[in-house]
Amino acid sequence: MRSPFAALVRRDTRLALRLGGGGAVGIAFFVLAVVLIPLGVGREAATLARIAGGVLWVAALLAALLSLDRLFQADFEDGSLDQLMLAPMPLEQVVLAKTLAHWVTTGLPMTLIAPVLGAMLQLPDAALPWLAIAMAVGTPALSFIGAIGAAITVGVRRGGLLLSILVLPLYIPTLVFGARVVENALLDLSVTGVLGLLGGLTLFAAALAPFAAAAALRINAR
Amino acid sequence: MSIWRYANPAEFMRLTDRLVVPLWAAAAALMAVGLYWSLALTPDDYQQGSTVKILFIHVPAAMLAINTYAVMAVASGVGLIRRHHVSFLVAKAAAPVGAAFTAIALITGAVWGQPMWGTWWVWDARLTAVLIMFFFYLGYMALWAAIEEPEKAADLSGVLCLVGVVFAFLSRYAVNFWATLHQGASLSMAEGQRVDDVFRTPLYIMIAAFYVLFVAILVVRARTEIRARRARSLRLQEARA
């Protein structure tokens, strides 16, 4: 795999994983946010299990949101993004590669660690695989939708707060379907229908985001 | 003569200059008739009492809360495709109006809900969807405010608005889906439950009044935006000279 696409995914993944890249910090935030909940809500098992799905998804939303600034910001500021626009692939593909790298360093580790956190929140064992599957299916949507917001605000100084106002409302459908998968698993209801909706949302975001984000990046690069 | 003639700011100003006064007159007349009819001439509802009259404000405001975003999306789309600045400015001018109507819908809804349902707020699908709408308006306005260069702000807000309209539909669907679990019987008015004739005519007048008022405010705000832009470019010219 020596294509520019693979090279870009590798580069961004490596940058995020190295010290100072912020990948590990994002995951630490995800864990910490979940750990705070029992401290605030209380340690009653039934309550925790009831809210576990929603808590994990809200924490995932926030962790994904807070790591969005590294998607385009640094490359925009040091001029790398201008170079990438000249690369022998369309800008849409650049966005796709960078978004995949973002998911590999945020959504994927969150998916892997979510069952552990779910168990700590007293989710029954039968629901844990569905939690992991829901995270695997749904978190790519967070990266894709976030890429649109990140591309729109890339030129704004101190755009972090603005980014959260723009992106969090767009995350609502993902949150609803993602948390519902866990809830249905908890209540022994069928999960496949909701999982299908969540997957459809991810595919839709994957189809829309590269074009919308690339358009925003072109406007910002003028 | 095509409609695109009015994409020229000068043509737009000339057309709207003639429209401002009639629009405000029509809005005032409709509002006066509608308010008097709906507040003074309609009977109290046999169940809701005089609280029912809040709905003469609530329903038109809620309609505009949704439809203003549609106006913005169409204007943004036209702006992005045909590169018309007036379109972007109309979208920009509409956003705070839409946010205000959304706030009015939420507040009047709460005031009506307190005596009727016994609570200011329920996590009902419609209420939640309108609340989410409010945040879409806020985000759009925040983006305009954050970017200094107007050309860039216009294009980026346009992209955001088009993405937003897609996700507004998705959220509406998701929220409907979500509400089916958390709340069995919806408290909001069921579809097909007909409003009585006594209330219907004044309600239609109020809806018309709100729409005309919306257009009147929109035109004035768009004219202000165009003038502000012209002032800005004059200042820039002066600075360069």
Chai-1 contact restraints between the chains, C-beta under 6 A:
chainA,res_idxA,chainB,res_idxB,connection_type,confidence,min_distance_angstrom,max_distance_angstrom,comment,restraint_id
A,I148,B,V163,contact,1.0,0.0,6.0,A-B,restraint_1
A,I152,B,L156,contact,1.0,0.0,6.0,A-B,restraint_2
A,I152,B,L160,contact,1.0,0.0,6.0,A-B,restraint_3
A,V156,B,A146,contact,1.0,0.0,6.0,A-B,restraint_4
A,L162,B,A142,contact,1.0,0.0,6.0,A-B,restraint_5
A,L162,B,A146,contact,1.0,0.0,6.0,A-B,restraint_6
A,I165,B,G139,contact,1.0,0.0,6.0,A-B,restraint_7
A,I165,B,A142,contact,1.0,0.0,6.0,A-B,restraint_8
A,L166,B,G139,contact,1.0,0.0,6.0,A-B,restraint_9
A,P169,B,I132,contact,1.0,0.0,6.0,A-B,restraint_10
A,P169,B,F135,contact,1.0,0.0,6.0,A-B,restraint_11
A,P169,B,F136,contact,1.0,0.0,6.0,A-B,restraint_12
A,L170,B,F167,contact,1.0,0.0,6.0,A-B,restraint_13
A,I172,B,S171,contact,1.0,0.0,6.0,A-B,restraint_14
A,P173,B,L170,contact,1.0,0.0,6.0,A-B,restraint_15
A,P173,B,S171,contact,1.0,0.0,6.0,A-B,restraint_16
A,P173,B,A174,contact,1.0,0.0,6.0,A-B,restraint_17
A,V176,B,A174,contact,1.0,0.0,6.0,A-B,restraint_18
A,V176,B,W178,contact,1.0,0.0,6.0,A-B,restraint_19
A,A212,B,V163,contact,1.0,0.0,6.0,A-B,restraint_20
A,A215,B,V159,contact,1.0,0.0,6.0,A-B,restraint_21
A,A216,B,L156,contact,1.0,0.0,6.0,A-B,restraint_22
A,A216,B,V159,contact,1.0,0.0,6.0,A-B,restraint_23
A,I219,B,K152,contact,1.0,0.0,6.0,A-B,restraint_24
A,I219,B,D155,contact,1.0,0.0,6.0,A-B,restraint_25
A,I219,B,L156,contact,1.0,0.0,6.0,A-B,restraint_26
